[in-house]
Amino acid sequence: MKLWGKLSKATLALMLTGAMVACSGNNGNAPASEGSGNKPAEKVELTMLTHYVGVNETQLKPLIEQWNSENPDIQIKPIGVDFGELQKTIMTKQSAGQGADIMHVYALWGGQLNKNNVLAEAPDHIAEDVKANYPEAAVKGASLDGKVFGYPTEVQAYGLFYNKRLLKEAGFDNPPATWDEMLSMAKAIEKKDSSGKVQVQGFGFQRGYAGLVDQPFMAMMAAAGSNLLSDDLTKSNLNTDAGKKTLELYSKVYGKDGMTDISFNATKGFGTGQVAMTIGAGWWAGSLKTVMKDSYTDVGVAPIPSLDGSSKGTIAYTWAWGVNSKSKNQEAAWKFLQWMNSTVVKDDLTPEGSFLLEAFNTASSRKSDLESPKLKEHLGSDPIIKNFSDALTYASEEQSPATAAEVQDILFKNIESMWTGQQSLDDTINNAHTQIEEKLK
Amino acid sequence: MKSFGLRKETVLAYSFLIPILLFYTIFLVIPVVFSFVISLTEWGGFDLESMTFVGLDNYKKIFASDSTFLDPILTNTFVFAFGSVALSFIAAMMVSFLITRLRWQGLWRSIYFLPAVTTIVAIGNVWLYIYNPTNGILNEILTSVGLKPVNFLDNPSIALWAVIAVSGWLGIGGAVLILTAGLKGIPHDYYEAASLEGAGMWRQYFSITLPLLRPTILFVLITSFIGGLQSFTLTLVMTRTGGPGNSTNVGALEMYNQAFSFGNWGVASAMAFVLFVVIFIITMIQLIVFRKGGVESY
């Protein structure tokens, strides 16, 4: 009996201890880095959360190793998370007090991150460096409430991708300059079989998720002369002339009054040489190069067509390196980011510039990188990269109010509803405009 | 002495129960209570200190006239759950009845159970290929007999039903496994006696099999309905956002997007509690209906 009594007590004590251990945790929002106590640490390890995984992670690694070997007191530990999981990872890690010291964030999340005080404001010397050395769209993309929060990295503008061979076969030597030209050329190029299945699509918008539909929409709307939202991010511009005309254009591509079949996959179709024209971001050229192999020579890129053929407009979205407002090692984090983004280390390029070129065949938007002989040579020999690099000089930034993801979801669902015959063009304009304004309140 | 011994036994029993009670407390009770608290707040999901108490505002938002939660999202959730349960249950009843009359019953059960042990992501992607409007096998069949191709997942009138068909097909295996076990539990004597009395196959089915299978049927229906109302992965894989528009959007997917994409954890938690109440009511109705029908074991 005594034995059972002792056993019961011991089990109870063990369980209670276990429960206390399980219930206790890091609930004080302590930073992730080592040496974060009250005493100044000699050596710190900073965690760096990125969406660079797989091959990209491998390409980033030598640069981090270089920094780590030259700076034994500030060691960087990259943590790669797939893009689709990055925002959720930042969210869950931050709420658990395990947020990374350095984060690579998509500017669209900026409003949400700002509202929740996730990112630290950049020190003055960093903010001045960013403002002086990057195009306006990139600076705005890496700013929240007008204050710079980090270094812009992947700044990607949108342009018109076209298949030169398909245009040539239909008798067109040049890409369209106006929306009307684009639609009439698309109708001339479109081919269907006897059952009505599309064999060659003249023009198709890419579909699948909000960003894939909305970003080209915002680029087209910018080409028509307006951003989706007002500059102070409190109003929708969908009921303006530019907004109405852009939605009208969208209604002429798919849906009841559309010229082509919505179910034809324009993304895959362009890669297989079955789509003549679509709208895409600069990074897509790298993917097409891999998919299309020799046929990649058919690919051309032109500025987004406009209403009159003379004005220019597009949008650029931005990724940026930022520092966690909860990190106790912000100074060390900024020191690393300054090296990563502004110090010339190889081929007259910054580590970030070098990485973007190697990993994505993309030009950095930093002025000093653009002046490097290597990048100049690249831009001179690759008209596609040149086109997207030039577009950054007139691109508007992708706007990011605190409810940016919801605003994009509303626009996406309304466009899809119009394309699938669930609502008319007028209802789409009214519904999207009203719902977006409601979210901006 | 007797009461002392009983007290010790009680202590011992509780000590054995403590691990599982702790497990439930940490992983069920605390999260449920925390979720309810979140449903009364505005919280972006990043920092617990930024949680703001808003009372019933989140519930008001999801029941507001311009909210899409009741219609089409909750409506879709019901249609999805009822549709997929009806499909899988009717098919499983037929299949399990036929299997019990075949040789190699284990083999047949395993074959029908295969989809249930395959990851839903893989199944969703396979069906995406089958439904593909340009080169999917279903449209190849339709066009080969002179019919026009169908945009299964791009037509808002049929997209939800296309996903329901996959969900129903997916649910057949699990239901077959349980129903065949229930069928095997019915004593063979009843059938022998009925045969001697001249009852045919259908009479035996409706007068012996169905009544004695009721507890198993109740179990299958309740668990399938709950699963159907909570379904999330298949829609996420097949239509990604619950589109076109909101035509395939269901409650669990909307909650996920509200929480993880939009940072509206309060709204997402309020939706979760509404869905909990809905599931609870439907389960109670099922229990009452079956109890009135003579099932007492649940």
Interface residues (C-beta under 8 A of the other chain):
Chain A: M1 W4 G5 L7 S8 T11 L12 M15 G18 A19 A22 C23 N27 N29 Q87 K88 I90 M91 T92 Q94 S95 Q112 L113 K115 N116 N117 V118 S195 G196 K197 V198 G208 Y209 A210 D261 I262 S263 F264 N265 T403 A405 E406 D409 F412 K413 N414 E416 S417 W419 T420 G421 Q422 Q435 E438
Chain B: K8 V11 L12 S15 F16 I18 P19 L22 T25 I26 G44 G45 F46 D47 L48 E49 S50 D66 P133 T134 T143 K148 P149 N151 D154 N155 P156 R240 T241 G243 P244 G245 N246 S247 N257 F260 S261 F262 G263 N264
